[in-house]
Amino acid sequence: MESMLNKLKSTVTKVTADVTSAVMGNPVTREFEVGRHIASGGPGLCWRIYNGTKKSTKQEVAVFVFDKKTVDKYPKFEKDQIVDSLKKGVTQLTRLRHPRLLTVQHPLEESRDCLAFCTEPVFASLSNVLGQWDNLPCPIPNDIKEYKLYDVETKYGLLQISEGLSFLHSGVKMVHGNLCPENIILNKSGAWKIMGFDFSISSTNQSDTEPKYTCKEWEPNLPPLCLPNPEYLAPEYILSVSCDSASDMYSLGVVIHAVFNEGKPVFQVNKHDIFKSFSRQLDQLSTMNPAVLNKIPEEVREHVKMLLSVTPTVRPDADQMTKIPFFDDVGAVTLQYFDSLFQRDNLQKSQFYKGLPKVLPKLPKRVVVYRILPALTSEFVNPDMVPFVLPNVLLIAEECTKEEYIRLILPDLTPVFKQQEPIQASNMILLIFLQKMDLLLTKTPAEDIKNCVLPMVYRALEAPSVQIQELCLNIIPTFANLIDYPSMKNSLIPRIKSACLQTSSLAVRVNSLVCLGKILEYLDKWFVIDEILPFLQQIPSREPAVLMGMLGIYKCTFSHKKLGIPKEHLASKSLPHLVSLSIDNNLNLNQFNSFMVVIREMLSRMEAEHKTKLEQLHAMQEQQRSINISNPGQPTEETKSPPSTANQIDDIFGSSSVNGKENGAASSSSASSQPNRMSLTLEEKQRLAKEQEQAAKLRSQQPLAPQTIKPANSNNSQTKDLTSSLLNNMTSLNSLSLANTPRPAPVQGSTITAFPTSSPMMGTMGAPVSNGFNPPTMGFQTGGMGMGMRPPGPGLYGGMASTTSTPNFGALTQSQGPNKAPDMSALDSLFTPSHPKVTLNQMGPKPPAGPSTPWLNQFGSGQTAQTQMQGAPVGMGGMSSGFGMQANPFFSPQNFSQPAAAPSMNQSGVKHSASANNDLKDLFG
């Protein structure tokens, strides 16, 4: 590896040193930057050819350099002869201007060490291409080593040389004198150009029709660079010291032979005995062996044989050679036409460009890219010709690699992307680009797509021409996968929507919908739901084609596995819109059926999804309920998080004890387990905490001072009378209950919140009535009342003991036998907070409602009174206005109807009333 690096370093250093030494001090370096050594050419391949650029314009050139050190071995006289000969050739070339002659861009400059001049960009000499690699860089460049001439290049190259000779012989009346592969240069486009006019001979009588040329005698003692190449010289040049235009035609014949024979001339010449060699050659030419010309194409073989004739008059002239059938190849004619385009008008050019796409596939890629493409792109400066040239350029771009496209084509296309004048040409350019959009997006770099290509697409969508809009909408889906998502979302889709809404053309509107439907798969699901589907409801027209296009977008979104429409959107937006569209009078039967098929599919999926969701939710609720029943003493998730509305409703109406027909024993059993099965929501816990806090504050306060408050339609004396009657009846109820029925085990440590309670109370129709409080878990079952109340006596309101016996009201129910267990399910329905069992209609006969009493007005369910009674709280809760105890007239439903809700409530639903506090003190104090 180290040796290779050292070798590379030495090579680079050597090349740099060669370039520096070759042109150092030469005036050419003032204006031109000299690059790497690429080829060699001229007499004896003595000129080194370098890449170069003009410093001021960055124009590419070729720099020809002759290093004088290569002739240091010759005496000074001969050295000067060589330099003078080379200078003559360059000077003559500089004077001549013709497409078939090498174009000089900077004249010859001489310095102490070298000669140098600049020409058009050059690839190599024909001699290099045919395998003569003298004076080439080492190693030999691969592009020269692997270069192979195509038939069309050979034909057209020879035609170009013939045309160049025709110009010299007829136009300038000059004989080249040294036509050979060394003096034929292939420029960067592949065109063959003539140079090396070191031994050219001008006519002595320019005015005469028959030019006369004076030929110099061959001097074998001169250096080779001072003599023409003898292998390509006509025999008369050596043997008879005469020459004319026919001598150049002989040289052309030998060049044709060399081209088809890997660079070998017809005869090998002994340069030390030139006269003897030419005498032998003359005899061989007189009896030409057909095997000599075997490799030459048959259609030109006879012409080459004539060119190699010993008699100059037999040889065809240059003008005749340009017209032989061999050069009537379609590729050669096409290339020839390109070289003469500057002579054509726009009509002729347009006709030629229209037929060019049929010819391009028949030509080699190298010829198309390096010969035809530059001629085509040069026409971009003519706006009227761009629509005719552009299809051919894009056809060539398809055959190019991405690197070639970026380097050779894109720089010329960039201004065409932005061309907007003239309008007609601009519209045609848009159409052409849209048809090749996949090519542009595939090979154009992302930055150029964003800056040049996509703006052109947006311009097409906004074009006034309906045809362009339609074509653009039809083509966009074909390359949508090549557009980056942000550009599609933020730029392309809004313009398509705008075109659909603003156009007056039905075709554009329908194509907009079709385009959107085809590119849905490249969009995000929520973008489609938020932007595309709502857009459909904004479309004003109701033509059948538009309606079916909208249906197609709904169907594609609904059925596409990547997209889909949520059931919420289906129910609230999609289905209502589709149903309204489906009954449009413009639809025929088949179109209506198409709508109904999609609507049914949407309904079926929505039903299935929602049903599945509800089934899963029901299963989870059942599982949670079974866990609660099997583990009554353990906290569950229900107690940790607030239950849903569905759970609350299920707890109220879904219990198996709704019928209220369990027997007394079962009721007693459930009474003991009821507190464990009841769960408190987070809100209930918060309310309970507030109640306890308020109760604690009331206990710590002094007894309320008596205040005089006049309740509506009542007075204190009436209230006290009613209350005393109530207490007497309660006492008799307790004594009767304790005497006749067995009591269940007392509930230890349970208390009842301050009257009235916040648990749901049943009105006259059995509906729950809220009074603003959420009590702790209490269990009032059908066999008795689990109320933490003391029996009448000193401890009833005094709070002297913490554990009390529970009175039983079961003996007072109607139609109970003396030995039958009482059914108190009515009380259970009243006192159970979350499991209503029986409506008030089932508790007893409902007499007509009487007038509202003062007692009723004072103790409505919306009021709450708390007081401190002898240092201990005593709660009486869970009693609704329709209590249902027939043995006590104060608890009959007809005496107590549910009052209306209080107008002003605090956060817990409790109305503050000073009169209520005073009345309670009067009642219980």
FENDAGI-V748077 format. One record per residue. N is the residue number from 1. OMEGA is omega in radians with two decimals (999 if undefined). Layout:
[[N	OMEGA] [N	OMEGA]]
This chain:
[[1	-3.12] [2	3.12] [3	3.12] [4	3.11] [5	3.11] [6	3.12] [7	3.10] [8	3.14] [9	3.13] [10	3.13] [11	3.13] [12	3.13] [13	-3.14] [14	-3.14] [15	3.12] [16	3.13] [17	3.13] [18	-3.14] [19	-3.10] [20	-3.13] [21	-3.06] [22	-3.02] [23	-3.11] [24	3.12] [25	-3.14] [26	-3.12] [27	3.12] [28	-3.08] [29	3.11] [30	-3.06] [31	-3.03] [32	3.05] [33	-3.08] [34	-3.12] [35	-3.06] [36	3.11] [37	-3.04] [38	-3.02] [39	3.07] [40	-3.11] [41	-3.12] [42	-3.13] [43	3.13] [44	-3.09] [45	-3.07] [46	-3.14] [47	2.98] [48	-3.09] [49	-3.11] [50	2.92] [51	3.10] [52	3.08] [53	3.07] [54	-3.02] [55	-3.05] [56	-3.05] [57	-3.07] [58	3.10] [59	-3.11] [60	-3.13] [61	2.96] [62	-3.12] [63	3.10] [64	-3.07] [65	3.01] [66	-3.13] [67	-3.09] [68	3.14] [69	-3.13] [70	-3.13] [71	3.11] [72	-3.12] [73	-3.13] [74	3.05] [75	-3.06] [76	-3.14] [77	3.14] [78	3.10] [79	3.11] [80	3.09] [81	3.14] [82	-3.11] [83	-3.14] [84	3.13] [85	3.14] [86	3.14] [87	3.10] [88	-3.11] [89	-3.13] [90	3.13] [91	3.11] [92	3.12] [93	-3.13] [94	-3.13] [95	-3.05] [96	3.13] [97	3.12] [98	-3.13] [99	-3.11] [100	3.08] [101	-3.14] [102	-3.07] [103	3.11] [104	3.14] [105	3.02] [106	-3.05] [107	-3.08] [108	3.04] [109	-3.11] [110	3.02] [111	-3.09] [112	-3.03] [113	-3.01] [114	2.92] [115	-3.12] [116	2.99] [117	-3.06] [118	3.14] [119	3.00] [120	-3.13] [121	-3.02] [122	3.04] [123	-3.14] [124	3.01] [125	3.11] [126	3.11] [127	3.08] [128	-3.11] [129	-3.12] [130	3.02] [131	3.08] [132	-2.98] [133	3.12] [134	3.08] [135	3.05] [136	3.09] [137	3.10] [138	0.02] [139	-3.12] [140	3.12] [141	-3.10] [142	-3.11] [143	3.05] [144	-3.09] [145	-3.07] [146	-3.07] [147	3.08] [148	-3.12] [149	3.01] [150	-3.12] [151	-3.11] [152	3.09] [153	3.13] [154	-3.13] [155	-3.08] [156	3.08] [157	3.11] [158	3.06] [159	3.12] [160	3.11] [161	3.11] [162	3.10] [163	3.09] [164	3.10] [165	3.10] [166	3.09] [167	-3.12] [168	-3.05] [169	-3.05] [170	-3.07] [171	-3.06] [172	-3.07] [173	-3.10] [174	3.02] [175	-3.11] [176	3.04] [177	-3.13] [178	-3.14] [179	-3.12] [180	-3.13] [181	-3.14] [182	-3.08] [183	3.02] [184	-3.03] [185	3.01] [186	3.12] [187	-3.03] [188	3.10] [189	3.14] [190	3.12] [191	3.13] [192	-3.10] [193	-3.14] [194	2.99] [195	3.07] [196	-3.14] [197	-3.12] [198	-3.07] [199	3.13] [200	-3.11] [201	3.10] [202	-3.14] [203	3.12] [204	3.12] [205	-3.07] [206	-3.08] [207	-3.10] [208	3.11] [209	3.13] [210	-3.11] [211	3.11] [212	-3.07] [213	3.12] [214	-3.06] [215	3.11] [216	3.12] [217	3.14] [218	3.11] [219	-3.05] [220	-3.09] [221	3.12] [222	3.08] [223	-3.11] [224	-3.12] [225	3.09] [226	-3.11] [227	3.04] [228	3.14] [229	-3.03] [230	-3.09] [231	-3.12] [232	3.14] [233	3.08] [234	-3.09] [235	-3.10] [236	3.14] [237	-3.10] [238	-2.97] [239	-3.08] [240	3.11] [241	3.08] [242	3.13] [243	3.01] [244	-3.11] [245	3.13] [246	3.11] [247	3.07] [248	3.13] [249	3.02] [250	3.12] [251	3.10] [252	3.10] [253	3.13] [254	3.11] [255	3.12] [256	3.11] [257	-3.12] [258	-3.12] [259	-3.11] [260	-3.13] [261	3.03] [262	3.02] [263	-3.10] [264	3.08] [265	-3.11] [266	-3.11] [267	3.01] [268	-3.05] [269	3.04] [270	-3.02] [271	3.10] [272	3.11] [273	-2.99] [274	-3.08] [275	3.13] [276	3.13] [277	-3.11] [278	3.09] [279	3.10] [280	3.14] [281	-3.13] [282	3.12] [283	-3.13] [284	3.12] [285	-3.13] [286	3.09] [287	-3.04] [288	3.08] [289	-3.13] [290	-3.12] [291	-3.12] [292	-3.05] [293	-3.07] [294	-3.07] [295	3.12] [296	3.13] [297	-3.04] [298	-3.08] [299	3.12] [300	-3.04] [301	-3.13] [302	3.12] [303	3.11] [304	3.11] [305	3.10] [306	3.12] [307	-3.13] [308	-3.13] [309	3.12] [310	-3.10] [311	-3.10] [312	-3.07] [313	3.12] [314	-3.07] [315	3.07] [316	3.11] [317	-3.04] [318	-3.12] [319	3.10] [320	-3.13] [321	-3.14] [322	-3.05] [323	-3.12] [324	-3.10] [325	-3.12] [326	-3.11] [327	3.11] [328	3.08] [329	-3.08] [330	3.11] [331	3.13] [332	3.13] [333	3.12] [334	3.12] [335	3.11] [336	3.13] [337	3.10] [338	-3.12] [339	-3.13] [340	-3.08] [341	-3.10] [342	3.12] [343	-3.04] [344	3.03] [345	-3.06] [346	-3.14] [347	3.12] [348	3.12] [349	-3.10] [350	3.10] [351	3.13] [352	-3.12] [353	3.11] [354	-3.13] [355	-3.07] [356	-3.13] [357	3.11] [358	-3.07] [359	-3.03] [360	3.14] [361	-3.11] [362	-3.07] [363	3.09] [364	-3.09] [365	-3.11] [366	3.13] [367	-3.11] [368	-3.04] [369	-3.01] [370	3.12] [371	-3.03] [372	-3.08] [373	3.12] [374	3.12] [375	3.13] [376	-3.10] [377	3.09] [378	3.12] [379	3.13] [380	3.10] [381	3.12] [382	-3.04] [383	-3.11] [384	-3.11] [385	-3.06] [386	3.14] [387	3.13] [388	-3.11] [389	-2.99] [390	3.12] [391	3.13] [392	3.11] [393	3.14] [394	3.06] [395	3.08] [396	-3.12] [397	3.13] [398	-3.11] [399	-3.12] [400	2.97] [401	-3.14] [402	3.13] [403	3.10] [404	3.12] [405	-3.12] [406	-3.06] [407	-2.99] [408	-2.98] [409	-3.02] [410	3.14] [411	3.12] [412	3.14] [413	-3.05] [414	3.10] [415	3.14] [416	3.10] [417	-3.03] [418	-3.07] [419	3.14] [420	3.12] [421	-0.20] [422	-2.99] [423	-3.09] [424	3.11] [425	3.14] [426	3.12] [427	3.11] [428	3.11] [429	3.10] [430	3.14] [431	-3.11] [432	-3.13] [433	-3.13] [434	3.13] [435	-3.13] [436	-3.03] [437	3.12] [438	3.09] [439	-3.09] [440	-3.09] [441	-3.13] [442	-3.00] [443	-3.14] [444	3.09] [445	-3.04] [446	-3.11] [447	3.12] [448	3.06] [449	-3.11] [450	-3.03] [451	-3.01] [452	-2.97] [453	-3.09] [454	3.04] [455	3.09] [456	3.09] [457	3.12] [458	3.12] [459	3.11] [460	3.11] [461	-3.13] [462	-3.10] [463	3.11] [464	-3.11] [465	3.10] [466	-3.13] [467	3.14] [468	3.12] [469	3.13] [470	-3.12] [471	3.14] [472	-3.14] [473	3.12] [474	-3.03] [475	-3.07] [476	3.14] [477	-3.11] [478	3.13] [479	-3.11] [480	-3.14] [481	-3.14] [482	-3.13] [483	3.13] [484	-2.99] [485	3.12] [486	3.13] [487	3.13] [488	-3.06] [489	-2.98] [490	-3.05] [491	-3.02] [492	-3.09] [493	3.11] [494	-3.13] [495	3.07] [496	3.11] [497	3.13] [498	3.11] [499	-3.13] [500	-3.06] [501	-3.00] [502	-3.06] [503	3.02] [504	-3.12] [505	3.10] [506	-3.13] [507	3.13] [508	-3.13] [509	3.14] [510	3.13] [511	3.07] [512	3.12] [513	3.11] [514	3.12] [515	3.11] [516	3.13] [517	-3.10] [518	-3.11] [519	3.11] [520	-3.06] [521	3.13] [522	-3.10] [523	3.11] [524	-3.07] [525	-3.05] [526	3.04] [527	3.11] [528	-3.10] [529	-3.07] [530	-3.01] [531	-3.02] [532	-3.09] [533	3.05] [534	3.12] [535	-3.11] [536	-3.13] [537	3.14] [538	-3.08] [539	-3.01] [540	-2.99] [541	-3.12] [542	3.04] [543	-3.12] [544	-3.14] [545	3.11] [546	3.13] [547	3.13] [548	3.05] [549	3.08] [550	3.10] [551	3.13] [552	3.12] [553	3.09] [554	-3.08] [555	3.13] [556	3.14] [557	-3.09] [558	-3.01] [559	-3.09] [560	-3.06] [561	3.13] [562	-3.04] [563	-3.09] [564	3.12] [565	3.11] [566	-3.09] [567	3.10] [568	3.12] [569	3.09] [570	-3.04] [571	-2.99] [572	-3.01] [573	-3.00] [574	-3.09] [575	3.08] [576	3.14] [577	-3.13] [578	-3.14] [579	3.12] [580	3.11] [581	-3.01] [582	-3.09] [583	3.09] [584	-3.06] [585	-3.11] [586	-3.10] [587	3.02] [588	-3.04] [589	-3.12] [590	3.13] [591	3.08] [592	3.11] [593	3.10] [594	3.08] [595	-3.07] [596	3.09] [597	3.14] [598	-3.14] [599	3.13] [600	3.12] [601	3.12] [602	3.13] [603	-3.13] [604	-3.13] [605	3.12] [606	3.12] [607	-3.10] [608	-3.12] [609	-3.10] [610	3.09] [611	3.10] [612	3.13] [613	-3.14] [614	3.11] [615	3.11] [616	3.11] [617	3.11] [618	3.13] [619	3.12] [620	3.11] [621	3.11] [622	3.14] [623	3.14] [624	-3.14] [625	3.11] [626	3.10] [627	-3.13] [628	-3.12] [629	-3.10] [630	-3.13] [631	-3.04] [632	-3.06] [633	-3.06] [634	3.09] [635	-3.14] [636	3.12] [637	-3.12] [638	-3.12] [639	-3.10] [640	-3.11] [641	-3.12] [642	3.12] [643	3.10] [644	3.09] [645	3.13] [646	3.13] [647	-3.14] [648	3.13] [649	-3.14] [650	3.12] [651	-3.09] [652	-3.00] [653	-3.02] [654	-3.09] [655	-3.14] [656	-3.11] [657	-3.10] [658	-3.06] [659	3.06] [660	-3.04] [661	3.13] [662	3.11] [663	-3.04] [664	-3.13] [665	3.11] [666	3.14] [667	3.13] [668	3.12] [669	-3.13] [670	3.13] [671	3.14] [672	-3.10] [673	-3.07] [674	-3.10] [675	-3.13] [676	-3.10] [677	-3.11] [678	-3.12] [679	-3.13] [680	3.02] [681	3.14] [682	-3.14] [683	3.13] [684	3.11] [685	-3.13] [686	3.12] [687	3.11] [688	3.12] [689	3.11] [690	3.12] [691	-3.12] [692	3.12] [693	3.12] [694	3.11] [695	3.12] [696	3.11] [697	-3.14] [698	3.11] [699	-3.09] [700	-3.11] [701	3.06] [702	3.08] [703	-3.10] [704	3.10] [705	-3.14] [706	3.09] [707	-3.13] [708	3.13] [709	-3.11] [710	3.10] [711	-3.13] [712	3.05] [713	3.14] [714	3.04] [715	-3.05] [716	-3.10] [717	3.10] [718	-3.13] [719	-3.13] [720	3.10] [721	3.13] [722	-3.09] [723	3.11] [724	3.08] [725	3.12] [726	-3.09] [727	3.13] [728	3.12] [729	3.11] [730	-3.14] [731	3.13] [732	3.10] [733	-3.10] [734	-3.13] [735	3.13] [736	-3.13] [737	-3.09] [738	-3.10] [739	-2.97] [740	-3.04] [741	3.06] [742	-3.13] [743	2.98] [744	-3.13] [745	-3.12] [746	3.10] [747	-3.04] [748	2.98] [749	-3.12] [750	3.11] [751	-3.14] [752	-3.09] [753	-3.10] [754	-3.10] [755	-0.09] [756	-3.09] [757	3.11] [758	-3.14] [759	-3.09] [760	3.13] [761	-3.03] [762	3.05] [763	-3.08] [764	-3.13] [765	3.10] [766	-3.13] [767	-3.14] [768	3.13] [769	-3.13] [770	3.09] [771	2.99] [772	3.14] [773	3.02] [774	-3.04] [775	2.96] [776	-3.06] [777	3.14] [778	3.14] [779	3.05] [780	-3.07] [781	-3.00] [782	-3.09] [783	-3.12] [784	-3.09] [785	3.11] [786	-3.09] [787	3.10] [788	-3.07] [789	3.09] [790	3.03] [791	-3.13] [792	-3.12] [793	-3.09] [794	-3.10] [795	-3.06] [796	-3.14] [797	-3.08] [798	3.12] [799	-3.10] [800	-3.11] [801	-3.10] [802	-3.11] [803	-3.09] [804	3.02] [805	-3.06] [806	3.09] [807	-3.12] [808	3.13] [809	-3.06] [810	-3.09] [811	-3.05] [812	-3.12] [813	-3.10] [814	3.04] [815	3.06] [816	3.08] [817	-3.10] [818	-3.09] [819	-3.08] [820	3.13] [821	-3.10] [822	3.09] [823	-3.13] [824	-3.14] [825	3.11] [826	3.11] [827	3.12] [828	-3.13] [829	-3.13] [830	-2.98] [831	3.14] [832	-3.02] [833	-2.98] [834	-3.13] [835	3.08] [836	-3.06] [837	-2.98] [838	3.06] [839	-3.11] [840	3.12] [841	-3.12] [842	-3.04] [843	-3.11] [844	3.14] [845	-3.08] [846	3.08] [847	3.12] [848	-3.08] [849	3.09] [850	3.14] [851	-3.13] [852	-3.11] [853	3.08] [854	-3.14] [855	3.14] [856	-3.12] [857	-3.09] [858	-3.08] [859	3.04] [860	-3.11] [861	3.14] [862	-3.08] [863	3.09] [864	3.11] [865	3.09] [866	-3.13] [867	3.10] [868	-3.07] [869	3.07] [870	3.02] [871	3.14] [872	3.12] [873	3.04] [874	-3.10] [875	2.97] [876	-3.04] [877	3.09] [878	-3.11] [879	3.06] [880	-3.12] [881	3.06] [882	-2.96] [883	3.02] [884	3.09] [885	-3.02] [886	-3.11] [887	-3.10] [888	-3.07] [889	-3.11] [890	-3.12] [891	3.10] [892	-3.09] [893	-3.09] [894	3.14] [895	-3.06] [896	3.04] [897	-3.05] [898	3.10] [899	3.09] [900	-3.11] [901	-3.14] [902	-3.06] [903	-3.10] [904	-3.08] [905	3.02] [906	-3.04] [907	-3.11] [908	3.09] [909	-3.07] [910	3.11] [911	-3.13] [912	-3.11] [913	3.10] [914	-3.14] [915	3.10] [916	3.13] [917	3.14] [918	-3.13] [919	3.09] [920	3.12] [921	3.11] [922	-3.10] [923	-2.96] [924	-3.11] [925	999]]
